[in-house]
């Protein structure tokens, strides 16, 4: 069996993400992702406009 180093930071991040998504409805998750994308688009357009 090969011994590989496990990155603890990756495990902690994945665990936190799983816990955060556990109690949410899929619609709420999609709404959150869409709002983040819209916010990034607005920030980009304002940056280009200046």
C-alpha positions in Angstrom: 0.0 0.0 0.0 1.4 3.4 -1.0 1.8 6.1 1.7 0.6 9.5 0.5 0.6 12.7 2.3 -2.9 14.0 3.0 -3.4 17.7 3.0 -5.3 18.6 6.1 -6.4 22.0 4.8 -8.2 20.3 1.8 -10.0 18.0 4.1 -11.1 20.8 6.5 -12.3 22.9 3.5 -14.3 20.0 2.0 -15.8 19.1 5.4 -16.9 22.7 6.0 -18.5 22.9 2.5 -20.4 19.6 3.1 -21.7 20.9 6.4 -22.8 24.2 4.9 -24.7 22.5 2.1 -26.3 19.9 4.2 -29.3 21.8 5.4 -30.0 23.8 2.2 -32.5 23.3 -0.5 -31.1 22.9 -4.0 -33.0 26.0 -5.1 -31.4 28.1 -2.4 -27.9 26.9 -3.4 -28.6 27.8 -7.1 -29.9 31.2 -6.0 -26.8 31.8 -4.0 -24.5 30.8 -6.9 -26.5 33.0 -9.3 -26.3 36.0 -7.0 -22.5 35.6 -6.6 -22.1 35.4 -10.4 -24.3 38.5 -10.8 -22.3 40.4 -8.2 -19.0 39.5 -9.9 -20.4 40.6 -13.2 -21.4 44.0 -11.8 -18.0 44.5 -10.2 -16.3 43.6 -13.5 -18.5 46.0 -15.5 -17.9 48.9 -13.1 -14.2 48.2 -13.2 -14.2 48.3 -17.0 -16.3 51.4 -17.1 -13.8 53.4 -15.0 
